[in-house]
Amino acid sequence: MSESPELSSDEAVLALAVQGDQESFGLLYERYVGRIYNYVYYRTGNHHDAEDLTARVFFRAIRSIRTFQDRGLPISAWLYRIAHNLVANWHRDKSRRPEILLDDGLSFHHPTEHPETTLLQVEERERLMRIIRKLPPERQQLLILKFVDHLPNAEIGQIMGRTEGAIKSLYHRTLLSLRDDLVELVPGDMLASTPEIGEST
């Protein structure tokens, strides 16, 4: 689907989607389905449930888009909150925290990459997921949004319903608690991207 200049912003697309324009909702779907899928996958641990829950996120969104109320938050925050609630329900129903298996398709790579590079990336993602699984759900959500979706603290705060300062503080505490686990996995510039890192708590 090609985008016209007037539909370049989420706000313009959302305004039409709220009026019932299905093509506009389709644009929102194309823009965010990958991010929502990655978020759900890292929270559930397998592709089958991630695909099912991602579909449910957008089904719920399109079902309620006509009653969407603009409270000054980006559309991404709304979609992530839907995803968060569905994942929370999924965990309650399953009453378990699934282990992430190497052969579960962790192959998000470009086809031109060398096999050695792909293998290292798969191993890094597997290790990151094991680290994330140690944490409470709130901190899992924070690390996924930060390291997987590469979102800024301000947008993470909008998604999680917290101030940017509160996100920075939570991020700082989480990294400090996992410093030894993350130091070989996360690029140094990401660990240093929060001003508090390196300061005393």
VENQUIGI-V218538 format. One record per residue. N is the residue number from 1. PHI is phi in whole degrees, 0 to 359 (NA if undefined). PSI is psi in whole degrees, 0 to 359 (none if undefined). Layout:
((N | PHI | PSI) (N | PHI | PSI))
//
This chain:
((1 | NA | 121) (2 | 279 | 148) (3 | 253 | 134) (4 | 277 | 158) (5 | 305 | 324) (6 | 288 | 349) (7 | 254 | 22) (8 | 286 | 335) (9 | 261 | 150) (10 | 299 | 324) (11 | 299 | 317) (12 | 294 | 318) (13 | 293 | 317) (14 | 298 | 319) (15 | 302 | 319) (16 | 287 | 322) (17 | 297 | 321) (18 | 298 | 330) (19 | 279 | 0) (20 | 100 | 9) (21 | 285 | 110) (22 | 289 | 327) (23 | 295 | 325) (24 | 293 | 319) (25 | 296 | 324) (26 | 300 | 323) (27 | 296 | 317) (28 | 298 | 320) (29 | 300 | 312) (30 | 299 | 323) (31 | 288 | 327) (32 | 243 | 352) (33 | 298 | 322) (34 | 295 | 316) (35 | 293 | 317) (36 | 294 | 319) (37 | 299 | 313) (38 | 301 | 317) (39 | 300 | 311) (40 | 295 | 320) (41 | 298 | 315) (42 | 292 | 338) (43 | 272 | 336) (44 | 254 | 322) (45 | 97 | 1) (46 | 210 | 151) (47 | 290 | 325) (48 | 299 | 309) (49 | 292 | 326) (50 | 296 | 318) (51 | 295 | 318) (52 | 295 | 313) (53 | 291 | 324) (54 | 298 | 317) (55 | 299 | 321) (56 | 291 | 326) (57 | 303 | 310) (58 | 283 | 333) (59 | 294 | 316) (60 | 294 | 323) (61 | 295 | 314) (62 | 290 | 332) (63 | 290 | 331) (64 | 247 | 5) (65 | 298 | 328) (66 | 292 | 338) (67 | 255 | 12) (68 | 298 | 133) (69 | 247 | 124) (70 | 284 | 112) (71 | 250 | 21) (72 | 85 | 6) (73 | 262 | 151) (74 | 291 | 156) (75 | 301 | 330) (76 | 299 | 322) (77 | 298 | 319) (78 | 297 | 313) (79 | 294 | 318) (80 | 295 | 324) (81 | 292 | 322) (82 | 299 | 314) (83 | 299 | 316) (84 | 301 | 315) (85 | 295 | 319) (86 | 293 | 321) (87 | 293 | 319) (88 | 299 | 317) (89 | 296 | 321) (90 | 299 | 316) (91 | 294 | 322) (92 | 295 | 319) (93 | 293 | 320) (94 | 281 | 331) (95 | 52 | 42) (96 | 203 | 165) (97 | 240 | 99) (98 | 295 | 143) (99 | 282 | 150) (100 | 263 | 120) (101 | 264 | 145) (102 | 297 | 328) (103 | 270 | 16) (104 | 273 | 17) (105 | 93 | 27) (106 | 285 | 71) (107 | 231 | 48) (108 | 281 | 80) (109 | 221 | 160) (110 | 279 | 138) (111 | 299 | 343) (112 | 270 | 358) (113 | 289 | 150) (114 | 290 | 147) (115 | 305 | 322) (116 | 297 | 319) (117 | 296 | 316) (118 | 298 | 317) (119 | 298 | 317) (120 | 297 | 319) (121 | 295 | 320) (122 | 297 | 316) (123 | 296 | 322) (124 | 294 | 317) (125 | 295 | 320) (126 | 297 | 318) (127 | 294 | 318) (128 | 301 | 319) (129 | 292 | 323) (130 | 296 | 320) (131 | 297 | 313) (132 | 300 | 323) (133 | 296 | 343) (134 | 285 | 344) (135 | 264 | 160) (136 | 297 | 157) (137 | 308 | 320) (138 | 297 | 318) (139 | 285 | 329) (140 | 301 | 311) (141 | 301 | 316) (142 | 299 | 312) (143 | 292 | 324) (144 | 295 | 314) (145 | 296 | 326) (146 | 279 | 311) (147 | 267 | 330) (148 | 269 | 311) (149 | 268 | 350) (150 | 56 | 43) (151 | 273 | 149) (152 | 287 | 160) (153 | 302 | 324) (154 | 298 | 316) (155 | 289 | 323) (156 | 299 | 320) (157 | 299 | 320) (158 | 295 | 321) (159 | 291 | 319) (160 | 268 | 359) (161 | 71 | 35) (162 | 231 | 165) (163 | 284 | 161) (164 | 299 | 322) (165 | 297 | 320) (166 | 295 | 324) (167 | 294 | 317) (168 | 301 | 317) (169 | 295 | 315) (170 | 295 | 319) (171 | 298 | 315) (172 | 300 | 311) (173 | 296 | 322) (174 | 294 | 316) (175 | 295 | 320) (176 | 297 | 321) (177 | 289 | 338) (178 | 244 | 16) (179 | 306 | 313) (180 | 296 | 325) (181 | 286 | 326) (182 | 268 | 342) (183 | 299 | 327) (184 | 269 | 350) (185 | 257 | 319) (186 | 263 | 132) (187 | 306 | 143) (188 | 302 | 327) (189 | 291 | 333) (190 | 285 | 320) (191 | 294 | 332) (192 | 267 | 0) (193 | 286 | 342) (194 | 264 | 124) (195 | 305 | 329) (196 | 288 | 338) (197 | 299 | 130) (198 | 99 | 342) (199 | 271 | 158) (200 | 285 | 149) (201 | 269 | none))
//
